[in-house]
Structures are given as structure tokens and as C-alpha cells.
Amino acid sequence: MQLVENVLGNSNDPAWKARLADATIDTLELSQWDAQKNRLRKDTRNGQAIAVSLDRNAFLHDGDILLWDEKTKQAVICKIDLCEVLIIDLSGLQKLPADQLIERCVPQFAFNAAAVKLIADAALTVALGGIVPYNETGKALVVHNAETAQPISDFLGVGV
């Protein structure tokens, strides 16, 4: 069994691409769940046993080179099979005025102060590209355009 404690590089790096061009490559295939582990044992596609023992908070990435033998020009490379994901495109929300944004993002039944604040903060954060809009007093702001802003409680008519 081969022990891997450090990643040597990545097959996408130009320097490694040149080295691997005429090399024999074996693949350690991992699911995205296995790739989140920093310690695991698994066989490569060709049956070589590999034990991965990385530092804490270090994880494998697709294309990572785990083993390299310069004399024989053989490498073991990590291949991560990513699962399908759901992608939600919220870019259209950035084009909406704040009042329409709140209407579309806050369900009608959720008009209590805590729910409105929570949902409005999330909606505004998305609309403003990840910036949470608060003024110096800590009150959430509704930004109608680049020049105007008012406390969200004034805008919604509720105490937040």
C-alpha cells in the first residue's frame, strides 16, 4: 500500500502537463463525498492500494497528483466524480426595484417582523451581489437605486 501524505501538484499545471505527456497514468477515482475526507483508503483503477493521510483541512482536488515516479514515468492522479447540482439563476433579481424584489421574495403569509427581516436580508443580499445592506445603527436598508435608501421597517410598515 502506498501512503500519500502530500499532494505533489495538479495535472492542470503547465509544468506537470509536460511531465505527464508521455507518462503512464493510473487514476484514483473518488466520489465528491470521498474527496471531502483527508484520510481514506482506496484502490486505483489498476488495483494499486492507496492510503491518503492529508493534514487537517486539506482536501483532494480533481487532477491532483498523488504519486510520481520519475524513473518509470508513472503517476497516480485523483479523478473526482462530481454529482449533479441544482443551479438557480438569481441574476434577474438584481434588475428588479426593491419593492418588487420584496414582493417576490417574501411570501404573503410571512409578514411578521422576524420573518420579514430574515427573508428581506437574504433577498437584498442576493440583489446587491452579496453585500448585506445595513446602516450605521444596524438597521437593514432597502436600496431603491444607487442614491436612495430607507430602513426596511419604514419600507414594509413593520417594526424590525
RAMOZI-V968946 format. One record per residue. N is the residue number from 1. SS is DSSP state (a for helix, b for strand, c for the rest). PHI is phi in whole degrees, -180 to 180 (none if undefined). NEAR is the number of other C-alpha atoms within 10 Angstrom. Layout:
[[N;SS;PHI;NEAR] [N;SS;PHI;NEAR]]
This chain:
[[1;c;none;10] [2;b;-92;12] [3;b;-98;14] [4;b;-114;17] [5;c;-110;14] [6;c;-142;16] [7;c;-84;18] [8;c;-82;14] [9;b;168;16] [10;b;-133;18] [11;c;-65;19] [12;c;-85;12] [13;c;-72;11] [14;a;-55;10] [15;a;-64;11] [16;a;-75;14] [17;a;-57;13] [18;a;-65;11] [19;a;-66;14] [20;a;-87;16] [21;c;-55;11] [22;c;-114;10] [23;c;-92;16] [24;b;-89;13] [25;b;-115;18] [26;b;-107;18] [27;b;-119;20] [28;b;-97;23] [29;b;-91;18] [30;b;-125;19] [31;b;-78;12] [32;c;-65;16] [33;c;-75;11] [34;a;-67;17] [35;a;-66;20] [36;a;-81;15] [37;c;-90;16] [38;c;-101;16] [39;b;-138;17] [40;b;-164;14] [41;b;-124;14] [42;b;-162;16] [43;b;-93;14] [44;c;-76;17] [45;c;-57;13] [46;c;-90;11] [47;c;92;11] [48;c;-79;14] [49;b;-79;14] [50;b;-124;19] [51;b;-114;15] [52;b;-102;20] [53;b;-138;17] [54;c;-90;18] [55;c;-62;11] [56;c;-58;9] [57;c;64;8] [58;c;-109;14] [59;c;-134;17] [60;c;-80;22] [61;c;-123;17] [62;c;-59;18] [63;c;92;18] [64;b;-63;22] [65;b;-94;25] [66;b;-94;23] [67;b;-137;21] [68;b;-147;19] [69;b;-116;11] [70;c;-65;10] [71;c;-66;6] [72;c;-94;9] [73;c;55;14] [74;b;-119;16] [75;b;-138;19] [76;b;-116;22] [77;b;-120;25] [78;b;-81;24] [79;b;-121;20] [80;b;-104;20] [81;b;-92;14] [82;c;-80;12] [83;c;-78;9] [84;c;-67;6] [85;c;-127;6] [86;c;-95;6] [87;c;-110;6] [88;c;-112;6] [89;c;-89;7] [90;c;-105;12] [91;a;-63;11] [92;a;-64;9] [93;a;-65;19] [94;a;-67;16] [95;a;-89;12] [96;c;-82;14] [97;c;-65;14] [98;a;-58;21] [99;a;-65;13] [100;a;-70;12] [101;a;-61;18] [102;a;-64;20] [103;a;-58;11] [104;a;-81;13] [105;a;-99;15] [106;c;-106;19] [107;c;-61;12] [108;a;-59;8] [109;a;-80;7] [110;a;-99;11] [111;c;-87;13] [112;c;-116;11] [113;a;-57;14] [114;a;-66;13] [115;a;-66;15] [116;a;-62;22] [117;a;-62;21] [118;a;-62;12] [119;a;-70;16] [120;a;-65;23] [121;a;-59;21] [122;a;-64;16] [123;a;-65;22] [124;a;-69;24] [125;a;-62;15] [126;a;-63;16] [127;a;-63;22] [128;c;-98;14] [129;c;71;12] [130;c;97;11] [131;c;-93;12] [132;c;-85;16] [133;c;-84;18] [134;b;-130;16] [135;c;-92;12] [136;c;-66;6] [137;c;-87;6] [138;c;90;9] [139;c;-83;15] [140;b;-67;21] [141;b;-113;21] [142;b;-103;24] [143;b;-103;19] [144;c;-78;13] [145;c;-155;9] [146;c;-65;6] [147;c;-102;6] [148;c;-120;9] [149;b;-152;17] [150;b;-145;15] [151;b;-57;18] [152;a;-62;22] [153;a;-66;17] [154;a;-66;12] [155;a;-66;14] [156;a;-89;17] [157;c;75;10] [158;c;-130;14] [159;c;-86;12] [160;c;-113;17]]
